[in-house]
Each structure stands twice: as structure tokens, then as C-alpha cells.
Amino acid sequence: MADVPAVEIVSAAAIHLMSAAAVKCGLAEDEDAAEHKDLDEARTLITALAGLVTAAAPALGHHHAAPLRDGLRSLQLAFREASLVPDAPGEGPGEKLTGPVYPRGAGR
């Protein structure tokens, strides 16, 4: 680990959080996807991801932070779509850290 740059460690941690959150949002690519869906768990993972991305972005630079922000936003939207009763704007997972997330084309 001593030789691994911080940006790679942060990116790897973010990817693990993204992957786990996607599974918990029911986005797994297998026939058991619905069985893995757990929005309470997804909320925790997405909020942790938002904290990591928000805190690390200034040090990562745009080149590394932009894809992480895009992945986070996609998960926030997927969570909103998977919820039977969607959170109010700004109340979804991680939105206290990132600001409200709206679907593309939706009014603010």
C-alpha cells in the first residue's frame, strides 16, 4: 500500500461503495437482483459515498472526481426511482452533502 497513490485508494473505495449501493438498489445484473434490494442499506452506502466524494474531490482534481460524482448522482437517482415514496428533494441519500438531485429535464 505504501506505493499506491492516494487517488487510487480513494477511487477504489468509492467504486466498492458504488457497487454495493447498486446491488442494494436492485440494479444487480442477475436474476436474483430483487432479492438483494435493500433501500435502507443503499441509503447508508450512498450517503457514505457522498461523504467520501465530497471530502476527497478537491484533492482528487476534476479528472478523477467527475466520474465519481457522476456515479454518485446516478445512484441517487436510482434510489429515488426504486423508492415507493421518494424523499423530498434534498432529503435523499447523500443530498445533504451534494445538494438536491433531480432527474435530467426535471424542473427545480
C-alpha positions in Angstrom: 0.0 0.0 0.0 2.9 2.3 0.6 3.5 2.7 -3.1 -0.2 3.2 -4.1 -1.2 6.8 -4.7 -4.0 8.2 -2.6 -6.2 8.9 -5.6 -6.2 5.2 -6.4 -7.1 4.2 -2.9 -9.9 6.7 -2.7 -11.2 5.7 -6.1 -11.1 2.0 -5.2 -13.1 2.7 -2.0 -15.6 4.8 -4.0 -16.0 2.0 -6.5 -16.7 -0.6 -3.8 -19.3 1.7 -2.3 -20.9 2.3 -5.7 -21.0 -1.4 -6.5 -22.6 -2.3 -3.2 -25.1 0.5 -3.4 -26.1 -0.5 -6.9 -26.8 -4.0 -5.7 -28.8 -2.7 -2.7 -30.8 -0.5 -5.1 -31.8 -3.6 -7.0 -29.5 -2.9 -10.0 -27.6 -6.2 -9.9 -27.3 -7.9 -13.3 -28.6 -11.3 -12.3 -32.0 -12.9 -11.8 -31.7 -12.5 -8.0 -31.4 -8.7 -8.2 -34.8 -8.2 -6.4 -33.7 -10.4 -3.6 -30.7 -8.2 -2.9 -32.6 -4.9 -2.9 -32.5 -3.2 0.5 -33.0 0.5 0.3 -32.1 1.1 4.0 -28.7 -0.4 3.3 -28.5 1.5 0.0 -29.2 4.8 1.7 -26.2 4.2 4.1 -23.9 3.2 1.3 -24.9 6.2 -0.9 -24.5 8.6 2.0 -21.0 7.2 2.8 -20.1 7.6 -0.9 -21.3 11.2 -0.9 -19.2 12.0 2.1 -16.1 10.4 0.6 -16.6 12.1 -2.8 -17.4 15.4 -1.3 -14.4 15.4 1.1 -11.9 14.0 -1.4 -12.9 15.8 -4.6 -10.7 18.9 -4.1 -7.6 16.7 -3.6 -8.5 14.4 -6.5 -8.9 17.0 -9.1 -11.6 17.2 -11.8 -10.3 14.4 -13.9 -10.7 11.8 -11.1 -13.6 13.4 -9.2 -16.0 13.9 -12.1 -16.7 10.2 -12.8 -17.2 9.6 -9.1 -19.7 12.5 -8.9 -21.5 11.1 -12.0 -21.7 7.7 -10.4 -22.9 9.1 -7.2 -25.6 11.1 -8.9 -26.7 8.0 -10.9 -27.1 6.1 -7.7 -29.0 8.9 -6.0 -31.4 8.9 -9.0 -31.7 5.1 -9.0 -32.5 5.2 -5.3 -35.2 7.8 -5.9 -36.7 5.7 -8.7 -36.6 2.5 -6.6 -38.4 4.1 -3.6 -42.1 3.6 -3.3 -42.3 7.0 -1.7 -39.4 9.1 -2.9 -37.7 11.5 -0.5 -38.3 15.2 -0.9 -35.6 17.0 -2.9 -32.5 17.5 -0.7 -33.6 14.7 1.7 -32.4 11.7 -0.4 -29.3 9.7 0.5 -26.2 12.0 0.5 -28.2 15.0 -0.7 -27.4 17.0 2.5 -23.7 16.7 1.2 -24.3 17.1 -2.6 -27.4 19.2 -2.8 -30.7 18.1 -4.2 -30.6 15.7 -7.1 -33.2 16.0 -9.9 -33.8 13.7 -12.9 -32.5 15.4 -16.1 -35.1 17.7 -17.5 -37.0 17.9 -14.3 -37.8 21.4 -13.0 -36.2 22.7 -9.9 
